[in-house]
């Protein structure tokens, strides 16, 4: 019975392992910092897997749907209607471009208007975010009411009135 024993200098391998562990720790730290930044964003942000299921959501998303992140991910709780939001994510995945839509829904007991954007990621997932555009939509509606009121007043005047736009096209006449 004979035995053979080989010795090999593993110093190079241990250096590679150490540098790999350092790189992994640095990447994990960078990931954690990025997640913290997104968690502090004052608007909802979420990430979807390639099957469009929710994989992560920030604190603003959690506050908007009044649930914790673990519950959101476990139950696929969508910010707006699940069919509409998933359809937007599906369209973003199919086109390979960001897709946006404006939706009205209740957040923290208030009716709000959000512009929801879903954008494909190179990994096959989707990133989504929502901007509260309630003030913009209210201003737009107020301007429309104001314009309609002016038109109603001008229609009742006995003088002929014509209003032209900057492109010299007729915008209004009574």
C-alpha positions in Angstrom: 0.0 0.0 0.0 1.5 3.3 -1.0 0.3 6.9 -0.6 1.0 9.9 -2.7 0.8 13.3 -1.2 0.9 16.5 -3.2 1.4 20.0 -1.9 0.3 23.0 -3.8 0.9 26.6 -2.9 -2.7 28.1 -2.4 -1.5 31.6 -1.5 -2.8 32.9 -4.9 -6.2 31.3 -4.5 -6.7 32.7 -1.0 -5.8 36.2 -2.3 -8.4 35.7 -5.1 -11.0 34.6 -2.5 -10.2 37.5 -0.3 -10.5 40.0 -3.2 -13.7 38.4 -4.3 -15.2 38.7 -0.8 -14.2 42.3 -0.6 -15.8 43.0 -4.0 -19.0 41.2 -2.9 -19.1 43.2 0.3 -18.6 46.5 -1.6 -21.4 45.5 -4.0 -23.7 44.7 -1.2 -22.9 48.0 0.5 -23.6 49.9 -2.7 -26.9 48.0 -3.1 -27.9 48.8 0.4 -27.1 52.5 -0.1 -29.1 52.6 -3.3 -32.1 50.9 -1.6 -31.8 53.5 1.2 -31.9 56.3 -1.3 -35.0 54.9 -3.0 -36.6 54.2 0.4 -36.2 57.9 1.2 -37.8 59.1 -2.1 -41.0 61.1 -1.4 -42.8 59.1 -4.1 -43.7 55.4 -4.6 -41.0 53.3 -6.3 -41.2 49.5 -7.0 -39.4 46.8 -8.8 -41.0 43.8 -10.6 -39.6 40.5 -11.6 -39.7 39.3 -15.3 -43.1 37.7 -14.5 -44.4 41.2 -13.5 -44.8 40.2 -9.8 -43.7 42.8 -7.3 -40.2 42.1 -5.8 -39.6 45.3 -3.8 -41.3 48.6 -2.9 -40.1 51.6 -1.1 -41.6 53.2 2.1 -43.7 55.7 0.1 -45.3 52.8 -1.7 -45.9 51.0 1.6 -47.5 54.2 3.1 -49.7 54.7 0.1 -51.2 51.2 0.2 -51.0 51.1 4.0 -49.1 47.8 4.2 -45.5 46.8 5.0 -43.1 45.8 2.2 -43.1 42.1 3.1 -47.0 42.0 2.8 -46.9 44.0 -0.4 -44.4 41.5 -2.0 -46.1 38.4 -0.6 -49.6 39.5 -1.8 -48.6 41.5 -4.9 -50.5 44.5 -3.6 -50.5 47.1 -6.4 -50.6 50.8 -6.0 -53.5 51.2 -8.5 -55.8 48.6 -9.9 -53.8 45.4 -10.5 -55.1 44.8 -14.0 -54.3 48.3 -15.2 -50.9 48.5 -13.6 -49.8 45.1 -14.8 -51.1 46.0 -18.3 -48.8 49.1 -18.3 -45.9 47.0 -17.1 -46.6 44.4 -19.8 -46.7 47.1 -22.4 -43.3 48.5 -21.2 -41.8 45.0 -21.4 -43.2 44.4 -24.9 -42.1 47.7 -26.3 -38.8 47.9 -24.4 -39.6 51.5 -23.5 -41.0 53.3 -20.5 -44.8 53.6 -20.5 -46.8 56.2 -18.5 -50.4 56.6 -17.6 -52.4 58.9 -15.3 -54.6 57.2 -12.7 -56.9 58.4 -10.0 -57.0 56.4 -6.7 -57.2 56.9 -3.0 -54.0 57.3 -1.0 -54.2 57.7 2.8 -57.9 58.5 2.6 -57.6 61.2 -0.1 -58.5 60.9 -3.8 -55.3 61.7 -5.7 -54.1 61.7 -9.3 -50.8 60.0 -10.0 -48.7 59.6 -13.2 -47.5 56.0 -13.1 -44.5 55.0 -15.1 -43.2 51.5 -15.7 -39.8 51.0 -17.4 -38.1 47.8 -18.5 -34.7 46.9 -17.0 -31.9 45.1 -18.8 -32.3 42.2 -16.3 -35.8 41.5 -17.6 -37.5 43.1 -14.7 -39.4 46.4 -14.5 -38.9 49.5 -12.4 -42.0 51.6 -11.6 -42.6 54.9 -9.9 -45.5 57.2 -9.4 -45.6 61.0 -9.3 -48.5 62.8 -7.5 -49.9 65.2 -10.2 -53.0 66.1 -8.3 -52.2 69.8 -8.1 -51.4 69.9 -11.9 -54.7 68.2 -12.7 -56.7 70.5 -10.4 -55.1 73.6 -12.0 -55.9 72.2 -15.5 -59.5 71.6 -14.5 -59.8 75.1 -13.0 -58.3 76.7 -16.1 -60.9 74.8 -18.2 -63.8 76.0 -16.0 -62.4 79.5 -16.1 -62.1 79.4 -19.9 -65.6 78.0 -20.3 -67.0 80.8 -18.0 -65.3 83.5 -20.1 -66.6 81.9 -23.3 -70.2 81.9 -21.9 -69.9 85.6 -21.0 -68.5 86.5 -24.4 -71.2 84.6 -26.2 -73.8 86.8 -24.5 -72.3 90.1 -25.6 -73.9 92.0 -28.5 -70.5 93.0 -29.9 -68.6 90.8 -32.3 -65.6 89.2 -30.7 -62.8 87.1 -32.3 -59.8 85.9 -30.5 -56.7 84.7 -32.4 -53.9 82.6 -31.1 -50.1 83.3 -31.5 -50.2 81.3 -34.7 -52.8 83.7 -36.1 -55.5 81.0 -36.1 -59.0 81.8 -34.8 -59.3 80.4 -31.3 -62.7 81.9 -30.3 -65.6 83.8 -31.8 -69.1 84.6 -30.5 
